[in-house]
Amino acid sequence: MSDLTRILQESMPLIRETGQWIRSVVTKIELNDIIYKGKNDLVSYVDREAEAKLKEGLSLIFPEAEFIAEETANNYVEVGDGYYWVIDPLDGTTNFLHQLPIYPFPWA
């Protein structure tokens, strides 16, 4: 088994667990949990905590990889050679916050 196959297999439980956590809090969001990054660009503690959970767990599984993550993104110009995790655990935050079930759950 290649290292990348092992990394994927070890990552899936964490990814599924994070997705299940996101699903479990969809009805618990309150108005004061929503932050506006821009006019139509919303974020909540769910985005941030899910991203943090993934970064913490994935860094243990594959410590050599860096992160490109939506909520904690740095300057993408600095991305160089190597391995990267690209993380956006809740794509469709506006729909999620309005409890419209039109946000992807690839981890189900």
DOSE-747950 format. One line per field, with one value per residue: chain; x, z, y of N, C-alpha, C, O, CB in turn; residue number from 1; residue in one letter. Coordinates in Angstrom, 1 decimal. Glycine has a CB too. Layout:
N
unit <- A:...
nx <- X:...
nz <- Z:...
ny <- Y:...
cax <- X:...
caz <- Z:...
cay <- Y:...
cx <- X:...
cz <- Z:...
cy <- Y:...
ox <- X:...
oz <- Z:...
oy <- Y:...
cbx <- X:...
cbz <- Z:...
cby <- Y:...
pos <- NUM:...
code <- A:...
This chain:
108
unit <- A:A:A:A:A:A:A:A:A:A:A:A:A:A:A:A:A:A:A:A:A:A:A:A:A:A:A:A:A:A:A:A:A:A:A:A:A:A:A:A:A:A:A:A:A:A:A:A:A:A:A:A:A:A:A:A:A:A:A:A:A:A:A:A:A:A:A:A:A:A:A:A:A:A:A:A:A:A:A:A:A:A:A:A:A:A:A:A:A:A:A:A:A:A:A:A:A:A:A:A:A:A:A:A:A:A:A:A
nx <- 0.9:0.6:2.0:0.3:-2.2:-2.4:-2.5:-4.9:-6.7:-6.4:-7.2:-10.0:-11.8:-11.6:-12.4:-15.1:-16.1:-15.9:-17.7:-20.1:-20.3:-20.6:-23.2:-24.6:-24.8:-26.3:-28.9:-28.5:-27.4:-27.3:-28.3:-26.4:-24.1:-23.2:-20.9:-20.0:-17.9:-17.8:-20.0:-21.9:-20.7:-20.5:-19.6:-19.2:-18.9:-18.9:-17.7:-15.1:-14.4:-14.7:-12.7:-10.4:-10.5:-10.0:-7.5:-5.9:-6.1:-5.3:-2.7:-1.4:-1.6:-0.3:2.2:4.1:2.7:1.4:-1.1:-3.9:-6.4:-9.7:-10.7:-8.5:-6.7:-3.6:-1.3:-1.7:0.3:2.6:2.6:4.3:6.4:5.6:3.5:0.0:-2.9:-6.1:-8.5:-11.9:-14.3:-17.0:-18.7:-20.7:-21.8:-23.7:-26.2:-26.2:-26.4:-28.9:-30.3:-30.9:-30.9:-28.7:-25.9:-22.8:-22.1:-19.7:-18.7:-20.4
nz <- 0.0:-0.9:0.5:0.2:-0.1:2.4:4.0:3.1:4.0:6.7:7.2:6.6:8.8:10.5:8.9:8.3:10.9:11.5:9.6:10.5:13.0:12.1:10.9:13.2:14.5:13.0:13.6:15.8:15.5:16.2:15.7:16.7:16.3:13.8:11.6:9.5:6.9:4.6:2.3:1.3:2.5:4.7:7.9:10.6:14.0:13.4:10.9:11.6:13.8:12.7:10.7:12.3:13.8:11.7:10.8:13.0:13.4:10.8:10.7:12.4:11.1:8.7:8.9:7.3:5.5:4.4:5.0:3.1:3.9:4.1:6.2:7.6:5.9:4.4:2.5:-0.7:-2.6:-1.5:-1.6:-2.3:-3.5:-2.5:-0.3:0.3:2.3:1.3:2.6:3.2:5.0:5.3:2.8:1.5:3.4:3.8:3.0:4.9:7.3:7.1:7.3:4.9:3.1:1.2:0.9:0.5:1.6:1.5:3.1:4.1
ny <- -1.2:2.2:5.2:7.4:6.1:5.0:7.3:8.4:6.4:6.6:9.1:9.2:8.4:10.7:12.7:11.9:12.0:14.7:15.7:14.6:15.9:18.5:18.2:17.7:20.1:21.9:22.8:24.2:26.7:30.1:33.5:35.3:33.8:34.1:35.6:38.2:38.2:39.5:41.3:39.2:37.1:34.8:33.4:31.1:29.8:27.1:26.7:27.4:25.8:23.2:23.4:23.7:21.2:19.4:20.3:19.8:17.0:16.0:16.9:15.2:12.8:13.2:14.8:16.2:17.7:20.8:23.4:24.7:26.6:27.7:29.4:30.2:31.1:31.9:33.8:32.8:33.0:32.2:29.5:26.6:23.9:20.6:18.8:19.5:20.0:20.9:22.7:23.1:22.7:23.3:24.0:26.2:27.8:29.9:28.8:26.7:28.1:29.1:26.9:25.5:22.7:22.6:22.2:20.7:17.3:15.5:13.6:11.7
cax <- 0.0:1.4:1.8:-0.9:-3.3:-2.5:-2.9:-6.3:-7.5:-6.3:-7.9:-11.4:-12.6:-11.6:-13.3:-16.5:-16.5:-16.1:-18.9:-21.2:-20.3:-21.3:-24.6:-25.2:-25.0:-27.0:-30.1:-28.1:-26.9:-28.1:-28.0:-25.1:-23.0:-22.9:-20.0:-19.9:-16.6:-18.1:-21.5:-22.5:-19.7:-20.7:-18.8:-19.7:-18.0:-18.9:-16.7:-13.8:-14.1:-14.5:-11.4:-9.4:-10.5:-9.3:-6.1:-5.2:-6.0:-4.6:-1.3:-0.9:-1.6:0.6:2.9:4.9:1.9:0.9:-2.6:-4.5:-7.7:-10.5:-10.9:-7.2:-5.8:-2.6:-1.1:-1.5:1.5:3.7:2.5:5.4:6.5:5.3:2.1:-0.9:-4.3:-6.9:-9.6:-13.1:-15.2:-18.4:-18.8:-22.2:-22.1:-25.0:-27.3:-26.1:-26.8:-30.3:-30.8:-31.3:-30.0:-28.0:-24.5:-22.3:-21.6:-19.1:-18.2:-21.5
caz <- 0.0:-1.0:1.6:0.0:0.2:3.9:4.5:2.8:4.8:8.1:7.2:6.4:10.0:11.0:7.9:8.6:12.3:11.4:8.9:11.4:13.9:11.4:10.8:14.5:15.1:12.1:14.2:17.0:15.1:16.5:15.0:17.2:15.9:12.4:11.4:8.1:6.4:3.5:2.2:1.2:2.9:6.1:8.6:11.9:14.7:12.8:9.9:12.2:14.6:11.8:10.1:13.4:14.0:10.6:10.7:14.1:13.1:9.6:10.9:13.1:10.1:7.6:9.4:6.3:4.6:4.9:4.8:2.5:4.5:3.8:7.3:8.2:4.7:4.3:1.2:-1.6:-3.4:-0.8:-1.8:-3.1:-3.7:-1.4:-0.1:1.0:2.5:0.9:3.5:3.3:5.5:5.2:1.6:1.4:4.8:3.8:3.0:6.1:8.4:6.9:7.3:3.6:2.9:-0.1:1.1:0.3:2.7:0.9:4.1:4.6
cay <- 0.0:3.4:6.1:8.2:5.3:4.9:8.6:8.5:5.5:7.1:10.4:9.1:8.5:12.1:13.5:11.6:12.5:16.2:15.9:14.3:17.0:19.7:17.9:17.7:21.5:22.7:23.3:24.9:28.0:31.3:34.8:35.9:32.9:34.4:36.7:38.6:38.5:40.4:41.5:37.9:36.1:34.5:32.4:30.8:28.9:25.8:26.7:27.6:24.6:22.1:23.5:23.4:19.8:18.8:20.6:19.1:15.6:15.7:17.2:14.1:11.7:13.5:16.0:16.9:18.5:22.1:23.6:25.8:26.4:28.9:30.4:30.6:31.2:32.9:34.3:31.7:33.2:31.5:28.0:26.0:22.5:19.8:18.4:20.4:19.7:22.0:22.5:24.0:21.7:23.6:24.7:26.6:28.3:30.7:27.8:26.0:28.9:29.3:25.5:25.0:21.5:22.6:22.3:19.3:16.5:14.3:12.6:10.9
cx <- 0.9:1.1:0.6:-2.2:-3.5:-3.0:-4.4:-7.1:-7.5:-7.1:-9.4:-12.2:-12.7:-12.5:-14.8:-17.0:-16.7:-17.4:-20.1:-21.3:-21.0:-22.8:-25.3:-25.5:-25.8:-28.2:-29.8:-27.5:-27.8:-27.5:-26.6:-23.9:-22.5:-22.0:-20.0:-18.5:-16.7:-19.6:-22.3:-21.6:-19.8:-19.8:-19.4:-18.6:-17.9:-17.8:-15.3:-13.4:-13.9:-13.1:-10.3:-9.3:-9.7:-7.9:-5.3:-5.1:-5.2:-3.1:-0.7:-0.7:-0.5:1.3:3.7:4.0:1.5:-0.6:-2.9:-6.0:-8.4:-10.5:-9.6:-6.2:-4.8:-2.4:-0.8:-0.2:2.7:3.7:3.6:5.3:6.1:3.9:1.3:-2.3:-5.0:-8.2:-10.7:-14.2:-16.6:-18.5:-20.3:-22.6:-23.4:-26.2:-27.3:-26.7:-28.3:-31.0:-31.4:-30.4:-29.3:-26.6:-24.0:-21.9:-20.9:-18.6:-19.2:-21.3
cz <- 0.0:0.2:1.5:0.3:1.7:4.5:4.3:3.8:6.3:8.3:7.2:7.7:10.6:10.2:8.2:9.9:12.2:10.6:9.7:12.5:13.3:11.3:12.1:15.1:14.1:12.7:15.5:16.8:15.6:15.8:15.4:16.9:14.6:12.4:9.9:7.8:5.2:3.3:2.1:1.6:4.4:6.6:10.0:12.7:14.1:11.8:10.6:13.0:13.7:11.1:11.1:13.7:12.9:10.6:11.8:13.8:11.9:9.8:11.6:12.1:9.1:8.0:8.4:5.4:5.3:4.6:4.0:3.0:4.4:5.0:7.8:7.0:4.8:2.9:0.3:-2.5:-2.8:-1.0:-2.7:-3.3:-2.4:-1.4:0.7:1.1:2.1:1.7:3.4:3.8:5.4:4.0:1.4:2.8:4.8:3.9:4.4:7.3:8.3:6.9:6.0:3.3:1.5:0.2:1.1:1.6:2.0:1.8:4.6:4.3
cy <- 1.2:4.3:7.0:7.4:5.2:6.2:8.8:7.7:6.0:8.4:10.3:9.1:9.9:12.9:13.2:12.1:14.0:16.5:15.6:15.4:18.2:19.4:18.1:19.1:22.4:23.4:24.1:26.3:29.1:32.5:35.3:35.0:33.2:35.7:37.0:39.0:39.5:40.5:40.2:36.8:35.8:33.4:32.2:30.0:27.5:25.7:26.6:26.3:23.4:22.2:23.2:21.9:19.1:19.0:19.9:17.7:15.2:16.0:16.0:12.9:12.0:14.8:16.8:17.8:19.8:22.2:24.8:25.7:27.8:29.9:30.9:30.7:32.3:33.3:33.1:31.8:32.4:30.0:27.6:24.6:21.8:19.4:19.4:19.8:21.0:21.8:23.6:23.0:22.0:24.5:25.0:27.0:29.1:29.8:27.0:26.8:29.2:27.9:25.1:23.8:21.4:23.0:20.9:18.6:15.3:13.3:11.7:9.4
ox <- 1.9:0.1:-0.1:-3.2:-4.6:-3.8:-5.1:-8.1:-8.5:-7.5:-10.1:-13.3:-13.7:-13.3:-15.6:-18.1:-17.7:-18.1:-21.2:-22.5:-21.9:-23.6:-26.5:-26.3:-26.0:-28.6:-30.7:-27.1:-29.0:-26.4:-25.9:-22.8:-21.5:-22.3:-19.9:-17.9:-15.7:-20.3:-23.3:-21.7:-19.2:-19.3:-20.0:-17.6:-16.9:-17.1:-14.5:-12.3:-13.0:-12.4:-9.3:-8.2:-8.9:-7.0:-4.2:-4.0:-4.4:-2.3:0.6:0.2:0.1:1.0:4.0:4.6:1.4:-1.2:-2.2:-6.7:-7.9:-10.3:-9.5:-5.0:-5.1:-3.4:0.3:0.2:3.6:4.6:3.8:4.2:6.3:3.1:1.8:-2.7:-4.7:-8.9:-10.4:-15.0:-17.5:-18.5:-21.1:-23.7:-24.2:-27.1:-28.4:-27.5:-29.0:-32.2:-32.4:-29.1:-29.4:-26.1:-24.6:-21.3:-21.5:-18.1:-18.9:-22.1
oz <- 0.8:0.9:2.4:0.8:2.2:5.4:5.2:4.4:7.0:9.4:7.8:7.8:11.1:10.7:8.2:10.1:12.9:11.0:9.7:12.8:13.9:11.5:12.2:15.9:14.5:12.4:16.1:17.7:15.3:15.3:14.6:17.2:14.1:13.0:9.1:8.3:5.0:4.1:2.8:1.0:5.2:5.9:10.6:12.1:14.3:11.8:10.2:13.0:14.0:11.0:10.8:13.8:13.2:10.4:11.6:14.0:12.0:9.2:11.5:12.2:8.7:7.4:8.6:4.8:6.5:4.1:4.1:2.5:4.6:4.7:8.4:7.2:5.4:2.1:0.4:-3.1:-3.5:-0.5:-3.8:-3.3:-1.3:-2.4:1.6:0.3:2.6:1.5:3.6:2.9:5.4:4.1:1.2:3.2:5.8:4.7:4.9:8.1:9.3:6.7:6.1:3.2:0.8:-0.3:1.6:2.5:2.0:1.4:5.4:4.6
oy <- 1.3:4.1:7.2:8.0:5.2:6.2:9.3:8.1:5.9:8.7:11.1:9.8:10.3:13.7:14.1:12.6:14.5:17.4:16.3:15.7:18.9:20.3:18.5:19.3:23.6:24.5:24.7:27.0:29.0:32.5:35.8:35.3:32.7:36.7:36.0:39.9:40.3:39.9:40.0:35.7:36.6:32.6:33.1:29.6:26.8:24.7:25.8:25.9:22.6:21.2:22.5:21.4:18.2:18.1:19.4:17.1:14.3:15.3:15.8:12.1:11.0:15.9:18.0:18.7:19.9:21.3:25.9:24.8:28.8:31.1:32.0:30.5:33.3:33.2:32.5:30.8:32.1:29.3:28.1:24.0:22.4:19.5:20.0:19.0:22.1:20.8:24.8:22.6:21.1:25.8:24.0:26.7:28.9:30.0:26.8:26.3:29.5:27.8:24.3:24.0:20.4:24.0:20.0:19.2:14.2:12.2:10.8:8.6
cbx <- -1.0:1.1:3.1:-0.9:-3.2:-1.1:-2.1:-6.6:-6.8:-4.8:-7.5:-11.7:-12.0:-10.2:-12.9:-16.6:-15.3:-14.9:-19.0:-20.9:-18.9:-20.7:-24.8:-24.4:-23.6:-27.5:-31.1:-27.1:-26.6:-28.0:-29.1:-25.2:-23.5:-24.1:-18.6:-20.8:-15.9:-17.4:-21.7:-23.1:-18.2:-22.2:-17.3:-21.0:-18.5:-20.3:-16.8:-13.8:-15.2:-15.6:-11.2:-9.8:-11.9:-10.0:-5.9:-6.0:-7.4:-5.1:-1.1:-1.8:-3.0:-0.1:3.8:5.6:0.6:1.7:-3.2:-4.4:-7.5:-11.9:-11.7:-6.7:-6.7:-1.2:0.1:-2.7:1.8:3.7:1.1:6.8:7.8:5.6:2.0:-1.1:-4.6:-7.2:-9.1:-13.5:-14.8:-18.9:-18.2:-23.0:-21.0:-25.0:-27.1:-24.7:-26.1:-30.6:-31.8:-31.2:-30.8:-28.7:-24.2:-21.2:-22.8:-17.9:-17.7:-22.9
cbz <- 1.2:-2.3:1.8:-1.4:-0.4:4.5:3.8:1.4:4.8:8.5:6.1:5.7:11.1:11.0:6.5:8.6:13.3:10.6:7.6:12.1:14.5:9.9:10.3:15.5:15.3:10.9:14.6:17.8:13.6:18.1:15.2:18.7:16.0:11.6:11.9:7.9:5.8:2.2:0.9:-0.2:2.4:6.3:8.7:11.9:16.2:12.2:9.0:13.1:15.6:10.7:9.6:14.6:14.1:9.3:10.9:15.4:12.9:8.5:11.7:14.2:9.4:6.2:10.6:5.4:4.3:4.2:6.2:0.9:6.0:3.5:8.4:9.2:3.4:4.9:1.1:-2.4:-3.5:0.6:-2.4:-2.4:-4.2:-0.1:0.6:0.2:4.0:-0.6:5.0:1.9:6.9:6.5:0.3:1.0:5.3:2.6:1.9:6.5:8.3:5.5:8.5:2.5:3.1:-1.1:2.5:-0.7:3.6:0.1:5.3:4.1
cby <- 0.0:4.2:7.0:8.8:3.9:4.5:9.7:8.2:4.1:7.3:11.2:7.9:7.6:12.6:13.2:10.0:12.2:16.8:15.1:12.9:17.4:19.9:16.5:17.0:22.1:21.9:22.3:24.1:28.1:31.5:35.8:36.1:31.5:34.6:36.3:39.9:37.2:40.0:42.3:37.7:36.6:34.0:32.8:30.1:28.9:25.4:28.0:28.8:24.4:22.1:24.9:24.2:19.3:19.2:22.1:19.3:15.0:16.5:18.5:13.6:11.6:13.7:15.7:15.8:17.7:23.3:23.7:25.8:26.0:28.5:29.8:29.6:31.4:32.3:35.3:31.5:34.7:31.8:27.6:26.4:22.0:20.6:17.0:21.7:19.3:22.1:22.4:24.7:21.4:24.3:24.0:25.3:29.2:31.6:26.8:25.6:30.2:30.0:25.4:26.2:20.2:23.7:23.0:19.4:16.0:14.8:13.4:11.3
pos <- 1:2:3:4:5:6:7:8:9:10:11:12:13:14:15:16:17:18:19:20:21:22:23:24:25:26:27:28:29:30:31:32:33:34:35:36:37:38:39:40:41:42:43:44:45:46:47:48:49:50:51:52:53:54:55:56:57:58:59:60:61:62:63:64:65:66:67:68:69:70:71:72:73:74:75:76:77:78:79:80:81:82:83:84:85:86:87:88:89:90:91:92:93:94:95:96:97:98:99:100:101:102:103:104:105:106:107:108
code <- M:S:D:L:T:R:I:L:Q:E:S:M:P:L:I:R:E:T:G:Q:W:I:R:S:V:V:T:K:I:E:L:N:D:I:I:Y:K:G:K:N:D:L:V:S:Y:V:D:R:E:A:E:A:K:L:K:E:G:L:S:L:I:F:P:E:A:E:F:I:A:E:E:T:A:N:N:Y:V:E:V:G:D:G:Y:Y:W:V:I:D:P:L:D:G:T:T:N:F:L:H:Q:L:P:I:Y:P:F:P:W:A
